[in-house]
Amino acid sequence: MKTRINESSAYCYELLMLPSIGQFDDQYSNLIGQWRHILAADESVFDQVQEELARLSSSINSFYLQANGQFFVTELIDCFPKFPDDIDSLIELLGQMDEATILKMLAQLLQADQPEALSAAEIFDLLLEESFTTEQYWAWAKAIHDPLAFIDGFCQLVFDLDRFYQPIYQQYEKERSDYAQQLDIVDLLSRLPMISTDFIEGLQLDEIWVTILSPIFPQLIIMKHQNQGILLLSTRHEKLWTGHELSQEDFFDLLKLLSDPTRYQVLVRASQAEWKAKDIAEELGITPAAVSYHVSRLADALLLIYQNPNDKASIKINQELIRSLIQRLSEDLGLDE
């Protein structure tokens, strides 16, 4: 499998992902805390980005839709025939999208399993199953009712993001370039705890295109586009994920995460050899979308590790992290004495 560095598309990726930095909920609170520590020398930049995103919060809430822990741009990227190299080509691709394509992406974000295209009315029915705030319901309803106006608003949001972010992006040009030159992608993938070898092999890729992001992005994203893989990672990403020592902050955040009875039951059932979201949902009396949400949160905390991207149920327990958690409890409570 070949690996290539894709430098030309980095800015467009960062623009599309930028609002997600301002929308981290408690799911990512620990992640952001660790990331601020890594960005200690650049905290003023991080704060500037947060301030600008707060200024655009109304547009972000209206056009940067999310559901089940995923953002609209995830589906958007997947539908591009080729990822744009600059903002003009990005806006052009967005402008070429028709109503049916936009509705399909919205349905997929709501995790519709139906292979056939859904009507606006059917997508509204899916929307009613979600546990959204009134503001979120209203934004989704407007997008479903008038998909083309939704994309026009999204394009304006991209322009607004570009106005303040371009100087910040240029500030990290040398860091991105230096990191790309020394990156050994095969070695990196072998050391990341949330991606197994089986996962990479399951993608069945001809090659992986690696895009290096500026250090303000804590996410690692790997996706399949046709027969190519797309890996997005920050210049300082390894500092966040390659350490295995369980800090006190991590310990308390994991306990908080597992304090939710439903989430704990999802963890127990997802650790079994074979499982389906529908079966767990019926057993626990929740929706399949809620199961997927809890699985996503557990995976983000590295308690679950994806094995095969072609099989959503191919997930295993992160035994090393679980053992560290149990060991910490044993030491604190004197159970080993």
C-alpha positions as CSV (number, residue, x, y, z in Angstrom):
1,M,0.0,0.0,0.0
2,K,1.4,3.4,-1.0
3,T,1.3,6.5,1.2
4,R,1.5,10.0,-0.2
5,I,1.5,13.4,1.5
6,N,-1.3,15.7,0.2
7,E,-0.3,19.3,1.0
8,S,-2.6,21.1,-1.4
9,S,-5.9,20.3,0.3
10,A,-4.9,20.9,3.9
11,Y,-6.3,24.4,4.0
12,C,-9.8,23.3,2.8
13,Y,-9.8,20.4,5.2
14,E,-9.0,22.8,8.1
15,L,-11.7,25.3,7.0
16,L,-14.3,22.6,7.0
17,M,-13.3,21.1,10.3
18,L,-12.7,24.5,12.1
19,P,-16.2,24.9,13.6
20,S,-15.9,21.5,15.3
21,I,-13.3,23.0,17.6
22,G,-16.0,25.3,19.0
23,Q,-18.6,22.6,19.4
24,F,-16.8,20.1,21.7
25,D,-19.2,19.1,24.4
26,D,-18.3,17.1,27.6
27,Q,-17.4,14.2,25.2
28,Y,-14.3,16.0,24.3
29,S,-13.6,18.1,27.5
30,N,-10.7,16.0,28.6
31,L,-9.3,15.9,25.0
32,I,-9.4,19.7,24.8
33,G,-7.7,20.0,28.2
34,Q,-4.8,17.8,27.1
35,W,-4.6,19.6,23.8
36,R,-4.3,23.0,25.6
37,H,-1.4,21.6,27.5
38,I,0.3,20.5,24.3
39,L,-0.4,23.9,22.8
40,A,0.8,25.8,25.8
41,A,3.1,28.1,23.8
42,D,0.3,28.7,21.3
43,E,-2.6,29.2,23.7
44,S,-3.3,32.7,22.5
45,V,-3.9,31.3,19.0
46,F,-6.3,28.7,20.3
47,D,-8.1,31.4,22.2
48,Q,-8.3,33.6,19.1
49,V,-9.9,30.8,17.1
50,Q,-12.4,30.2,19.9
51,E,-13.3,33.9,20.0
52,E,-13.8,34.1,16.3
53,L,-15.9,30.9,16.3
54,A,-18.1,32.4,19.1
55,R,-18.7,35.4,17.0
56,L,-19.9,33.1,14.2
57,S,-21.9,30.9,16.5
58,S,-25.3,31.8,15.0
59,S,-24.2,30.7,11.5
60,I,-22.4,27.7,12.9
61,N,-25.5,26.5,14.8
62,S,-27.6,26.9,11.6
63,F,-25.3,25.4,9.0
64,Y,-22.7,23.2,10.8
65,L,-25.1,20.3,11.5
66,Q,-24.2,17.3,13.7
67,A,-25.9,14.1,14.8
68,N,-24.7,11.1,16.8
69,G,-21.3,12.5,17.4
70,Q,-20.6,13.2,13.7
71,F,-20.6,16.4,11.8
72,F,-22.2,17.2,8.4
73,V,-18.8,17.8,6.8
74,T,-17.9,14.1,7.3
75,E,-20.6,13.2,4.8
76,L,-19.8,16.2,2.6
77,I,-16.2,15.2,2.2
78,D,-17.2,11.7,1.2
79,C,-19.4,12.9,-1.7
80,F,-16.7,15.0,-3.4
81,P,-15.4,13.3,-6.6
82,K,-12.0,14.9,-5.8
83,F,-11.2,17.0,-2.8
84,P,-10.6,20.7,-3.6
85,D,-7.2,22.3,-3.5
86,D,-8.4,25.9,-2.7
87,I,-11.4,27.7,-1.4
88,D,-12.6,28.7,-4.9
89,S,-12.8,25.1,-6.1
90,L,-14.4,24.2,-2.7
91,I,-17.2,26.7,-3.2
92,E,-17.6,25.6,-6.8
93,L,-18.1,21.9,-5.7
94,L,-20.6,23.0,-3.1
95,G,-22.5,25.0,-5.7
96,Q,-22.8,22.0,-8.0
97,M,-24.6,19.9,-5.4
98,D,-28.3,19.2,-6.1
99,E,-31.2,18.8,-3.7
100,A,-31.2,15.0,-3.8
101,T,-27.5,14.8,-2.9
102,I,-27.9,17.2,0.0
103,L,-30.9,15.3,1.3
104,K,-29.0,12.0,1.0
105,M,-26.1,13.4,3.1
106,L,-28.5,14.6,5.8
107,A,-30.2,11.2,5.9
108,Q,-26.8,9.5,6.3
109,L,-25.8,11.8,9.1
110,L,-29.0,10.7,10.9
111,Q,-27.7,7.2,10.3
112,A,-30.4,5.9,8.0
113,D,-29.7,2.4,6.9
114,Q,-32.1,2.4,4.0
115,P,-30.2,1.9,0.7
116,E,-32.9,3.8,-1.3
117,A,-33.1,7.6,-1.4
118,L,-35.4,9.1,1.2
119,S,-37.9,11.9,0.7
120,A,-37.8,15.0,2.8
121,A,-40.9,13.8,4.7
122,E,-39.1,10.5,5.6
123,I,-36.0,12.4,6.7
124,F,-38.2,14.5,8.9
125,D,-39.4,11.3,10.5
126,L,-35.8,10.3,11.2
127,L,-35.2,13.8,12.7
128,L,-38.0,13.3,15.2
129,E,-36.2,10.3,16.7
130,E,-33.2,12.4,17.7
131,S,-32.7,14.0,21.1
132,F,-31.9,17.5,19.9
133,T,-32.4,20.9,21.4
134,T,-35.1,23.1,20.0
135,E,-32.4,25.2,18.2
136,Q,-30.9,22.0,16.7
137,Y,-34.3,20.7,15.5
138,W,-35.0,24.1,13.9
139,A,-31.7,24.2,12.0
140,W,-32.2,20.6,10.8
141,A,-35.8,21.3,9.8
142,K,-34.8,24.3,7.7
143,A,-32.0,22.3,6.0
144,I,-34.4,19.5,5.1
145,H,-37.1,21.9,3.9
146,D,-34.7,23.9,1.6
147,P,-31.5,22.0,1.0
148,L,-30.2,24.5,-1.6
149,A,-30.6,27.5,0.7
150,F,-28.8,25.4,3.4
151,I,-25.8,24.9,1.2
152,D,-25.8,28.6,0.2
153,G,-25.7,29.4,4.0
154,F,-22.9,26.9,4.5
155,C,-20.9,28.5,1.6
156,Q,-21.2,31.9,3.4
157,L,-20.0,30.3,6.6
158,V,-16.9,29.0,4.7
159,F,-16.2,32.5,3.4
160,D,-16.5,34.0,7.0
161,L,-14.1,31.3,8.4
162,D,-11.6,32.1,5.6
163,R,-11.5,35.8,6.5
164,F,-10.0,35.2,9.9
165,Y,-8.3,31.9,9.6
166,Q,-5.9,32.3,6.7
167,P,-3.2,34.2,8.6
168,I,-3.4,31.5,11.4
169,Y,-3.0,28.8,8.9
170,Q,0.1,30.5,7.3
171,Q,1.6,30.8,10.7
172,Y,2.1,27.0,10.9
173,E,3.3,26.4,7.4
174,K,6.9,25.5,8.4
175,E,5.7,23.2,11.2
176,R,3.4,21.3,8.8
177,S,6.2,21.0,6.2
178,D,8.8,19.8,8.7
179,Y,6.5,17.2,10.1
180,A,5.5,15.9,6.7
181,Q,9.2,15.4,5.7
182,Q,10.0,13.3,8.8
183,L,6.7,11.4,9.0
184,D,6.9,7.6,8.7
185,I,3.2,6.8,8.3
186,V,3.5,3.0,8.5
187,D,5.3,3.3,11.9
188,L,2.8,5.9,13.1
189,L,-0.2,3.7,12.3
190,S,1.4,0.8,14.1
191,R,1.6,2.9,17.3
192,L,-1.7,4.6,17.4
193,P,-3.9,2.9,20.1
194,M,-7.3,3.6,18.4
195,I,-6.4,2.1,15.0
196,S,-5.5,-1.6,14.7
197,T,-3.7,-3.3,11.9
198,D,-6.9,-5.2,11.1
199,F,-8.7,-1.9,10.7
200,I,-6.1,-0.6,8.1
201,E,-6.1,-3.9,6.2
202,G,-9.9,-4.0,6.3
203,L,-10.0,-0.7,4.3
204,Q,-8.5,-2.6,1.3
205,L,-6.8,0.6,0.0
206,D,-4.6,1.1,-3.0
207,E,-2.9,4.0,-1.2
208,I,-3.4,6.4,1.7
209,W,-3.3,10.2,1.2
210,V,-2.0,11.9,4.3
211,T,-2.9,15.5,5.0
212,I,-1.0,17.2,7.7
213,L,-3.1,19.7,9.7
214,S,-2.0,22.7,11.9
215,P,-1.5,21.9,15.6
216,I,-4.8,23.4,16.8
217,F,-6.7,20.3,15.5
218,P,-6.7,17.4,18.0
219,Q,-8.7,15.0,15.8
220,L,-7.4,12.1,13.9
221,I,-9.6,11.1,11.0
222,I,-9.2,8.2,8.6
223,M,-11.8,7.5,5.9
224,K,-12.1,5.7,2.7
225,H,-12.8,7.5,-0.6
226,Q,-13.2,5.1,-3.5
227,N,-10.0,3.0,-3.3
228,Q,-8.0,5.6,-1.5
229,G,-7.6,6.3,2.2
230,I,-7.6,9.8,3.6
231,L,-5.8,10.3,6.8
232,L,-5.9,13.7,8.6
233,L,-3.6,14.3,11.5
234,S,-2.1,17.2,13.4
235,T,1.6,18.0,13.5
236,R,1.5,17.3,17.3
237,H,-1.0,14.5,17.2
238,E,1.4,11.8,18.5
239,K,1.9,13.8,21.7
240,L,-1.8,13.2,22.5
241,W,-2.3,9.6,21.6
242,T,1.0,7.7,22.0
243,G,1.4,8.1,25.7
244,H,-0.2,5.2,27.6
245,E,0.2,6.4,31.2
246,L,-3.1,7.1,32.9
247,S,-3.0,10.5,34.4
248,Q,-5.2,11.6,37.3
249,E,-7.3,13.8,34.9
250,D,-7.7,10.9,32.5
251,F,-8.7,8.6,35.4
252,F,-11.5,10.9,36.7
253,D,-12.8,11.5,33.2
254,L,-13.0,7.8,32.4
255,L,-14.9,7.2,35.7
256,K,-17.3,10.0,34.7
257,L,-17.8,8.6,31.3
258,L,-18.6,5.1,32.7
259,S,-20.9,6.5,35.4
260,D,-23.7,6.6,32.8
261,P,-25.6,3.3,33.3
262,T,-26.7,3.0,29.7
263,R,-23.2,3.7,28.3
264,Y,-21.7,1.1,30.6
265,Q,-24.2,-1.5,29.4
266,V,-23.4,-0.6,25.8
267,L,-19.7,-1.1,26.6
268,V,-20.4,-4.5,28.1
269,R,-22.4,-5.6,25.1
270,A,-20.1,-4.1,22.5
271,S,-17.3,-6.1,24.0
272,Q,-18.9,-9.3,23.0
273,A,-17.8,-11.3,19.9
274,E,-20.8,-10.4,17.8
275,W,-23.3,-7.6,18.3
276,K,-25.6,-5.3,16.3
277,A,-26.7,-1.9,17.3
278,K,-30.3,-2.9,16.7
279,D,-30.1,-5.8,19.1
280,I,-28.5,-3.8,21.8
281,A,-31.1,-1.1,21.3
282,E,-33.9,-3.5,21.8
283,E,-32.3,-5.1,24.8
284,L,-31.7,-1.7,26.5
285,G,-34.9,0.0,25.3
286,I,-33.1,2.8,23.4
287,T,-32.7,3.7,19.7
288,P,-30.0,2.3,17.4
289,A,-28.8,5.9,17.0
290,A,-28.4,6.2,20.8
291,V,-26.3,3.0,20.7
292,S,-24.1,4.4,18.0
293,Y,-23.7,7.6,20.0
294,H,-22.5,5.8,23.1
295,V,-20.2,3.6,21.0
296,S,-18.7,6.7,19.5
297,R,-18.1,8.3,22.9
298,L,-16.5,5.1,24.2
299,A,-14.3,4.9,21.1
300,D,-13.3,8.6,21.4
301,A,-12.2,7.8,25.0
302,L,-10.2,4.8,23.6
303,L,-12.2,2.3,25.7
304,L,-13.2,0.7,22.4
305,I,-11.0,0.2,19.3
306,Y,-12.3,-0.2,15.8
307,Q,-11.0,-3.4,14.0
308,N,-12.7,-3.4,10.6
309,P,-14.2,-0.4,8.9
310,N,-16.4,-2.5,6.8
311,D,-18.1,-4.0,9.9
312,K,-19.4,-1.5,12.5
313,A,-19.6,-4.3,15.0
314,S,-16.0,-5.2,14.7
315,I,-14.8,-3.4,17.8
316,K,-12.7,-4.7,20.7
317,I,-12.2,-3.6,24.3
318,N,-9.0,-1.6,24.8
319,Q,-7.7,-4.1,27.4
320,E,-4.6,-2.1,28.2
321,L,-6.6,1.0,29.2
322,I,-9.2,-1.0,31.1
323,R,-6.4,-2.8,33.1
324,S,-4.8,0.6,33.8
325,L,-8.1,1.9,35.1
326,I,-8.6,-1.2,37.3
327,Q,-5.0,-1.0,38.6
328,R,-5.5,2.6,39.6
329,L,-8.6,1.7,41.5
330,S,-6.8,-1.2,43.2
331,E,-3.9,1.0,44.2
332,D,-6.1,3.9,45.5
333,L,-8.4,1.6,47.5
334,G,-5.5,-0.6,48.8
335,L,-6.9,-3.8,47.3
336,D,-3.4,-5.1,46.4
337,E,-2.2,-4.9,50.0
